[in-house]
Each structure stands twice: as C-alpha cells, then as structure tokens.
C-alpha cells in the first residue's frame, strides 16, 4: 500500500493542527490554573482525521513539545498519550464519537484507563504530586490515604472529568466540521 503525496500532506497538516490544539489547550489550562489538563482533545480528534500512526504521533509529539512549552513533567506521560490515541482510534472506528452519550462514555473510559496508566509515573517519578491538577493527590495523602490510593483516586477523578470534557469537545467539533475532513469510518 502506497500513500499518495496529497494524502501524506493532508495527514501531516491535520496532525500538526491537532498537536497545536493539545499544546494550546493544555497551556490555557495551566495559565488559568484549571484543575484539568486539556491535553488530549487533539489526540482524540486526530482519530477522525488521520491514519493511526499519525494519531499516535500526535500524542507523542504533543507531550514532547508540551514538556518544553508547558511543564517539564509532561514527557514522562507519553505512554498515557499513546493509550489515549489507541482508545480514540477504536472509539472512532466503532462510531462512538458521533453521538453525545457514547462520546461521553468514551471520555470516561479514557479517563479511567489513562489514570491507571499515569498513576505509577506520578508515584514513582514525582512522589505523588506533579502540578496543579494533582493537588488533589496531596490533599488525599494529607487526609491519611497512602500514596498509591491517593494518587489513583485523585487521578481517576481529575482524568475522568478532563477526558469527558475532551470527548464532548471532540463530539461538538466533529458535528461542526465538514465530512470531507473525516476518515471514511464515520462520515
């Protein structure tokens, strides 16, 4: 299978836009001190526009650049972005991002799974707290929970809210954007 030059250019441009969306929304969340990350909207959206390898690349590159632009801890969570990308690809191919309730359920599932993937990184690399959104982890630890319980509980809460919002935004964007931009799976 060969990729036409026009298809490669299209996928590259759309992937770059999705990377910009991830980094831009995450930077806004950090500047406004929001208790959410908003760093996966572009990754989830990319599943509708570009082939899978590009979707995964959107997540990886977003985290690498985000480590420079937003917070130096972000690259450590690149594996989480890969998991988000794979789940988004599956959800898009099943048509779950084209209706609001299934899209919200996808966001919740991505939030829970990404929290489970991220928790060991937060505990082992950062002692349970990295930045603003994980302040909940510190509160839970101060309340007497052990570090693992606090981080998993806090991260599930924050990530679930964050990813449900991300999935809702993707649902709204997909409803507004022209079908010609989407891959054949959900037109």
PyMOL commands that set and color helices and strands:
alter all, ss='L'
color gray80, all
select helices_A, chain A and resi 5-31+41-46+52-69+74-93+100-126+132-142+147-176+179-181+184-186
alter helices_A, ss='H'
color red, helices_A
deselect
rebuild
show_as cartoon
